[in-house]
Amino acid sequence: MRHLLNTLYVMTPQSYVHLENGNVVVDHEGVTLVRAPLHLLEGIVLFGALGISPALMGECCERGVSISFLGMTGKFLARVDGGPRGNVFLRRAQYRWADDVDKSLHVSRRFIVAKVRPQRSVLNRFCRDNPDEDLKRVSGAIDGIKDLQTAVSRARTRDELMGIEGKAADFYFSVFGQMINGRSGFTFAGRTRRPPRDEMNALLSLFYTLLAHDVTAACNTVGFDPYVGFLHVDRPGRLSLSLDLIEELRPYVVDRFVLSLVNRLQVRFDDFEHEPDGSVVLRDAARKRVIGLWQKRKQEQLTHPFLGERIPSGLLPYVQAQLLARHLRGDLTDYPAFVWR
């Protein structure tokens, strides 16, 4: 089993990142803030950094360490990876499957079921933990998602599947705010993005972006082309396969984590600030704190439902990419998407 390496998050504005004696060094105004051995890293995420040295970028490409550039709000800007890795036959199989309507639709159904069922699980767990609440709306959302889950197997086109996913998301996010601890001061009226318009959406968008970094790195490591997917159509610059795999991981990896942050009062209402364009962003100190908690969460162990093995949750993107590769190569009769119950 692959070992879970670290991701280095550089969040101090106007930092410069470079290579020195095999170490990644982060400097700010002439002061060294961080020194980390490159061989212990699998990714570097830069928030509004001043720059990164060509020597470090080249070494990262050689070693398969992905580099993502984000704005200070967490908006994705660019990504640097090395050359294609893995067996060329896997990519050829991926392209054939993507062009085969039936095979592509089959895998896409697995992605959607694996997203919709955990959404029900999040809501069901809330109902079990809060039996004294008024759960009529939540129960209605659970029933609506259940009906849509059964409709997945009847979908005959990718557009139908995307429509089912969208309706399930509407049910889910219509009651998402009810799962927020009232003492936190947070509210949630619905999903907004580009830019996020409230504190909960700011957290969701930030961690969906960080999950996308991890999933894309996993796709590259396994040998996939992250730009060619099955559920998400091809579009210049779109990481379609990464978006496919992200779907099944969102509820378990991000949604539960964000709710935990808020309900445990690990992030506060005054940790955010409102920008002139109406967007809401985390303040620098709070961003560093919650990303530290995100790193800690990735170390937590879970029993993978298909493998039956205990793995760190941070390895989920890599494990799912490996399982998908085994299915496309014919080693598995079906793709065992990650379904959290």
C-alpha positions as CSV (number, residue, x, y, z in Angstrom):
1,M,0.0,0.0,0.0
2,R,1.2,3.5,-0.8
3,H,2.3,5.6,2.1
4,L,0.5,8.9,2.9
5,L,3.0,11.7,2.3
6,N,2.6,15.3,3.3
7,T,1.2,18.3,1.4
8,L,2.9,21.6,2.0
9,Y,0.5,24.5,2.2
10,V,2.2,27.9,1.8
11,M,-0.3,30.5,3.1
12,T,1.9,33.5,4.0
13,P,1.3,36.2,1.3
14,Q,4.3,37.2,-0.8
15,S,6.4,34.2,0.1
16,Y,9.1,32.8,-2.1
17,V,9.6,29.0,-2.3
18,H,12.8,27.4,-3.5
19,L,15.0,24.3,-3.3
20,E,18.0,24.1,-1.0
21,N,20.0,20.9,-0.4
22,G,17.0,18.7,-1.0
23,N,14.7,20.8,1.1
24,V,11.8,23.0,0.2
25,V,12.4,26.4,1.8
26,V,9.8,29.1,2.2
27,D,11.2,32.6,2.7
28,H,9.3,35.7,3.5
29,E,10.9,39.1,3.6
30,G,14.4,37.6,4.1
31,V,13.3,35.2,6.9
32,T,13.0,31.4,6.4
33,L,9.6,30.3,7.6
34,V,9.6,26.6,6.7
35,R,12.2,24.0,5.7
36,A,10.8,20.6,4.6
37,P,12.5,17.6,3.0
38,L,11.2,17.3,-0.6
39,H,11.2,13.5,-0.5
40,L,8.5,13.6,2.3
41,L,6.1,15.6,0.1
42,E,3.6,14.6,-2.5
43,G,2.2,18.1,-3.2
44,I,2.7,21.8,-2.7
45,V,-0.2,24.2,-2.6
46,L,0.6,27.9,-2.8
47,F,-1.8,30.6,-1.7
48,G,-0.9,33.9,-3.3
49,A,2.8,33.2,-3.1
50,L,5.3,35.6,-4.7
51,G,7.0,32.9,-6.6
52,I,8.7,29.5,-6.8
53,S,12.1,28.8,-8.2
54,P,12.6,27.0,-11.5
55,A,14.9,24.6,-9.8
56,L,12.2,23.5,-7.4
57,M,9.6,23.2,-10.1
58,G,11.9,21.0,-12.1
59,E,12.7,18.8,-9.2
60,C,9.0,18.5,-8.3
61,C,8.2,17.4,-11.9
62,E,11.0,14.8,-11.8
63,R,9.8,13.4,-8.5
64,G,6.0,13.6,-9.2
65,V,5.3,16.3,-6.6
66,S,2.3,18.3,-7.9
67,I,2.2,22.1,-7.4
68,S,-1.0,24.0,-7.3
69,F,-1.3,27.8,-7.4
70,L,-4.4,29.3,-5.6
71,G,-5.4,32.9,-4.9
72,M,-5.6,34.0,-1.3
73,T,-9.3,33.1,-1.3
74,G,-8.6,29.6,-2.4
75,K,-9.6,30.1,-6.0
76,F,-7.7,27.7,-8.3
77,L,-5.3,29.5,-10.7
78,A,-2.9,27.0,-12.2
79,R,-1.2,23.6,-11.7
80,V,2.2,22.1,-12.6
81,D,2.8,18.4,-13.0
82,G,5.6,16.4,-14.6
83,G,5.3,14.3,-17.7
84,P,2.8,11.5,-17.9
85,R,3.4,8.6,-15.5
86,G,2.2,5.1,-15.4
87,N,1.5,2.5,-18.1
88,V,0.6,4.0,-21.5
89,F,-1.9,1.1,-22.0
90,L,-3.9,2.4,-19.1
91,R,-4.4,5.8,-20.9
92,R,-5.3,4.1,-24.1
93,A,-7.9,2.1,-22.2
94,Q,-9.2,5.3,-20.6
95,Y,-9.6,7.0,-24.0
96,R,-11.4,4.0,-25.4
97,W,-13.8,3.8,-22.5
98,A,-14.5,7.5,-22.6
99,D,-15.4,7.2,-26.3
100,D,-17.6,4.1,-25.6
101,V,-21.1,5.4,-24.7
102,D,-22.2,2.3,-22.8
103,K,-19.0,1.8,-20.8
104,S,-18.7,5.5,-20.0
105,L,-22.3,5.6,-18.8
106,H,-21.8,2.5,-16.6
107,V,-18.9,4.1,-14.8
108,S,-20.7,7.4,-14.5
109,R,-23.6,5.6,-12.8
110,R,-21.2,4.3,-10.2
111,F,-19.9,7.8,-9.5
112,I,-23.4,9.2,-9.0
113,V,-24.6,6.4,-6.8
114,A,-21.5,6.8,-4.7
115,K,-22.3,10.5,-4.3
116,V,-26.0,10.3,-3.7
117,R,-26.0,7.5,-1.1
118,P,-23.5,9.2,1.2
119,Q,-25.6,12.4,1.0
120,R,-28.4,10.3,2.4
121,S,-26.0,8.9,5.0
122,V,-25.0,12.4,6.2
123,L,-28.7,13.4,6.6
124,N,-29.6,10.0,8.2
125,R,-26.8,10.4,10.8
126,F,-28.0,13.9,11.6
127,C,-31.5,12.5,12.2
128,R,-30.2,9.8,14.5
129,D,-28.1,12.2,16.5
130,N,-30.8,14.8,16.8
131,P,-34.1,12.9,17.4
132,D,-35.7,15.9,19.2
133,E,-35.3,18.3,16.2
134,D,-38.1,19.1,13.8
135,L,-36.9,16.6,11.1
136,K,-39.8,16.8,8.7
137,R,-37.8,18.7,6.0
138,V,-34.8,16.5,6.4
139,S,-36.8,13.4,6.2
140,G,-38.4,14.7,3.0
141,A,-35.0,15.4,1.5
142,I,-33.9,11.8,2.5
143,D,-36.9,10.3,0.7
144,G,-36.3,12.5,-2.4
145,I,-32.7,11.5,-2.6
146,K,-33.6,7.8,-2.1
147,D,-36.0,8.0,-5.1
148,L,-33.4,9.6,-7.2
149,Q,-30.9,6.9,-6.2
150,T,-33.1,4.3,-7.7
151,A,-33.5,6.4,-10.9
152,V,-29.8,6.2,-11.6
153,S,-29.9,2.7,-13.0
154,R,-32.6,3.8,-15.4
155,A,-30.7,6.7,-16.8
156,R,-29.8,6.2,-20.4
157,T,-27.6,9.3,-21.1
158,R,-25.0,11.3,-19.4
159,D,-27.3,14.3,-19.3
160,E,-29.9,12.3,-17.5
161,L,-27.3,11.3,-14.9
162,M,-26.2,14.9,-14.4
163,G,-29.9,15.9,-14.0
164,I,-30.3,13.3,-11.3
165,E,-27.1,14.5,-9.5
166,G,-28.4,18.1,-9.7
167,K,-31.8,17.2,-8.2
168,A,-30.1,15.2,-5.4
169,A,-27.8,18.2,-4.7
170,D,-30.9,20.5,-4.5
171,F,-32.5,18.2,-1.9
172,Y,-29.3,17.8,0.1
173,F,-28.3,21.5,0.2
174,S,-31.9,22.6,0.9
175,V,-31.5,21.1,4.4
176,F,-27.8,21.4,4.8
177,G,-28.2,24.5,7.0
178,Q,-30.4,22.6,9.5
179,M,-27.3,20.5,10.4
180,I,-25.4,23.6,11.6
181,N,-25.1,24.1,15.3
182,G,-27.1,27.2,16.1
183,R,-24.5,28.4,18.7
184,S,-22.0,28.9,15.9
185,G,-23.8,31.8,14.3
186,F,-23.4,30.3,10.9
187,T,-26.3,30.0,8.4
188,F,-26.7,28.4,5.0
189,A,-29.4,29.3,2.5
190,G,-28.0,27.4,-0.5
191,R,-24.9,26.6,-2.4
192,T,-23.2,29.6,-4.0
193,R,-19.8,29.6,-5.7
194,R,-17.5,31.8,-7.8
195,P,-17.6,33.6,-5.5
196,P,-19.0,32.0,-2.3
197,R,-21.5,34.5,-0.7
198,D,-21.5,33.3,2.9
199,E,-19.2,31.6,5.4
200,M,-20.3,28.0,4.9
201,N,-19.9,28.3,1.2
202,A,-16.5,29.8,1.6
203,L,-15.4,26.7,3.7
204,L,-17.0,24.3,1.2
205,S,-15.4,25.9,-1.8
206,L,-11.9,26.0,-0.1
207,F,-11.9,22.3,0.8
208,Y,-13.5,21.2,-2.5
209,T,-10.5,22.9,-4.1
210,L,-8.0,21.2,-1.8
211,L,-9.7,17.8,-2.5
212,A,-9.4,18.5,-6.2
213,H,-5.6,18.9,-5.8
214,D,-5.4,15.6,-4.0
215,V,-7.6,13.7,-6.6
216,T,-5.7,15.2,-9.6
217,A,-2.4,14.2,-8.0
218,A,-3.7,10.7,-7.5
219,C,-4.9,10.4,-11.1
220,N,-1.4,11.5,-12.3
221,T,0.3,9.1,-10.0
222,V,-1.7,6.1,-11.1
223,G,-1.2,7.0,-14.8
224,F,-4.5,8.5,-15.9
225,D,-5.1,11.5,-18.0
226,P,-7.0,13.7,-15.5
227,Y,-8.5,15.7,-18.3
228,V,-10.5,12.9,-19.9
229,G,-13.5,11.8,-17.8
230,F,-16.6,9.7,-18.2
231,L,-19.4,11.7,-16.4
232,H,-18.0,15.2,-17.0
233,V,-17.6,16.1,-20.7
234,D,-14.4,17.2,-22.3
235,R,-13.7,20.9,-22.1
236,P,-10.4,22.8,-22.5
237,G,-8.7,23.1,-19.2
238,R,-11.3,21.0,-17.3
239,L,-10.0,18.2,-15.2
240,S,-12.9,16.0,-16.1
241,L,-11.7,12.7,-14.6
242,S,-10.7,14.4,-11.4
243,L,-14.2,15.9,-11.2
244,D,-15.7,12.4,-11.7
245,L,-13.8,11.0,-8.8
246,I,-14.4,14.0,-6.6
247,E,-18.2,13.4,-6.8
248,E,-18.0,10.3,-4.7
249,L,-15.7,11.8,-2.1
250,R,-17.4,15.2,-1.5
251,P,-19.9,14.1,1.2
252,Y,-17.6,12.0,3.3
253,V,-14.3,13.9,2.9
254,V,-15.4,17.6,2.7
255,D,-19.0,18.0,3.8
256,R,-18.6,16.1,7.1
257,F,-15.4,17.9,7.8
258,V,-16.8,21.4,7.3
259,L,-19.9,20.6,9.4
260,S,-17.5,19.3,12.1
261,L,-15.4,22.5,12.0
262,V,-18.5,24.6,12.5
263,N,-20.4,22.5,15.0
264,R,-17.4,22.0,17.2
265,L,-16.7,25.7,17.1
266,Q,-13.3,25.2,15.6
267,V,-13.9,28.0,13.2
268,R,-15.7,31.2,14.3
269,F,-18.0,33.6,12.6
270,D,-15.5,36.4,13.0
271,D,-12.8,34.3,11.2
272,F,-14.2,35.6,7.9
273,E,-14.3,38.9,6.1
274,H,-16.5,40.3,3.4
275,E,-14.9,41.5,0.2
276,P,-16.3,44.4,-1.9
277,D,-17.5,42.0,-4.6
278,G,-19.7,40.3,-2.1
279,S,-17.5,37.2,-1.6
280,V,-16.7,35.9,1.8
281,V,-13.2,34.7,2.6
282,L,-11.3,33.2,5.6
283,R,-8.8,35.5,7.3
284,D,-5.2,34.4,7.0
285,A,-4.8,33.1,10.6
286,A,-8.0,31.1,10.4
287,R,-7.1,29.6,7.1
288,K,-3.8,28.3,8.5
289,R,-5.7,26.9,11.5
290,V,-8.4,25.0,9.6
291,I,-5.9,23.6,7.0
292,G,-3.9,22.3,9.9
293,L,-7.1,20.5,11.0
294,W,-7.6,19.3,7.4
295,Q,-4.1,17.7,7.4
296,K,-4.8,16.1,10.8
297,R,-8.1,14.7,9.5
298,K,-6.3,13.1,6.5
299,Q,-4.3,11.0,9.0
300,E,-7.5,9.4,10.5
301,Q,-8.0,5.7,9.8
302,L,-11.0,4.2,8.1
303,T,-11.9,0.7,6.9
304,H,-12.2,0.8,3.1
305,P,-15.6,-0.9,2.2
306,F,-14.2,-2.8,-0.7
307,L,-10.6,-3.6,0.4
308,G,-11.5,-4.3,4.0
309,E,-8.3,-2.7,5.1
310,R,-7.6,0.2,7.4
311,I,-6.2,3.2,5.5
312,P,-5.7,6.9,6.3
313,S,-8.6,8.9,4.8
314,G,-6.0,11.0,2.9
315,L,-5.3,7.9,0.8
316,L,-8.9,7.6,-0.5
317,P,-8.2,9.5,-3.8
318,Y,-5.2,7.3,-4.6
319,V,-7.1,4.1,-3.7
320,Q,-10.1,5.0,-5.8
321,A,-7.9,5.9,-8.7
322,Q,-6.1,2.6,-8.4
323,L,-9.4,0.6,-8.3
324,L,-10.7,2.5,-11.3
325,A,-7.5,1.7,-13.2
326,R,-7.9,-2.0,-12.3
327,H,-11.5,-2.0,-13.7
328,L,-10.5,-0.4,-17.0
329,R,-7.6,-2.9,-17.4
330,G,-10.1,-5.8,-16.8
331,D,-8.7,-6.9,-13.4
332,L,-12.0,-6.0,-11.7
333,T,-15.4,-6.8,-13.2
334,D,-16.9,-3.5,-11.9
335,Y,-15.6,-0.3,-10.4
336,P,-16.1,-0.4,-6.5
337,A,-16.8,3.3,-5.9
338,F,-16.4,4.6,-2.4
339,V,-19.8,4.4,-0.7
340,W,-19.9,5.6,2.9
341,R,-22.8,4.3,4.9
